[in-house]
Amino acid sequence: MTVASGFFVDWAGNARRTEEPGGGYRCEVDTVARYVAVLSAKGTLIHEGTFYKTMADMAAAGIKAQLVDASVPW
């Protein structure tokens, strides 16, 4: 998996960018499976989510999530 530009929903219902999820975490993305793995700095799986290329794709799926900055705590 690699980092691909896009979005996912965190456990609080916020939309976050895969390139900069915040909290000291990093993302690995499988665009074919539409899967996002959020990992700690040591590589521990913290959260899993669905990958959306754009916020419009997320809205089309019926998800109403507010995009938050990486500085917003998890």
C-alpha positions in Angstrom: 0.0 0.0 0.0 1.0 3.6 -0.6 -0.2 7.1 0.4 -2.7 8.3 -2.2 -4.3 11.8 -2.1 -7.8 11.5 -0.8 -10.0 11.4 2.3 -11.5 9.0 4.9 -13.7 9.3 8.0 -12.1 9.1 11.4 -13.8 7.5 14.5 -15.3 10.8 15.5 -17.1 11.2 12.1 -14.7 13.8 10.8 -13.3 13.7 7.3 -9.5 13.7 7.2 -6.9 13.9 4.4 -4.9 10.7 3.8 -1.7 12.8 3.3 -1.9 14.4 6.7 -4.3 12.6 9.1 -3.0 14.3 12.3 -2.3 12.8 15.7 1.2 11.7 14.7 -0.4 9.0 12.5 0.2 8.1 8.9 -2.0 6.5 6.2 -1.4 3.6 3.8 -4.0 3.5 1.0 -5.2 0.7 -1.3 -7.0 2.6 -4.0 -8.3 -0.5 -5.7 -9.9 -1.8 -2.6 -10.8 1.7 -1.4 -9.1 1.0 1.9 -7.3 3.3 4.3 -5.1 2.0 7.1 -4.2 4.6 9.7 -1.0 3.6 11.5 0.9 4.9 14.5 4.5 6.1 14.2 5.6 2.5 15.1 3.3 0.9 12.5 0.5 -0.2 14.8 -2.9 -0.2 13.1 -5.0 2.5 14.8 -8.0 2.9 12.5 -9.4 1.5 9.2 -11.6 3.5 6.8 -12.9 3.7 3.3 -10.9 5.7 0.8 -12.6 8.5 -1.1 -10.7 10.3 -3.8 -12.7 13.6 -3.4 -15.0 15.1 -0.8 -17.7 15.0 -3.6 -17.3 11.2 -3.7 -17.9 11.1 0.0 -21.0 13.2 -0.3 -22.2 11.1 -3.2 -22.0 8.1 -0.8 -24.3 9.9 1.6 -21.6 10.8 4.1 -21.9 14.2 5.7 -18.5 14.7 7.4 -16.8 18.0 8.1 -13.2 18.2 6.8 -10.9 18.9 9.7 -7.3 20.0 9.8 -4.5 17.7 11.0 -4.2 19.8 14.2 -7.7 18.7 15.3 -7.2 15.9 17.9 -8.5 12.4 17.2 
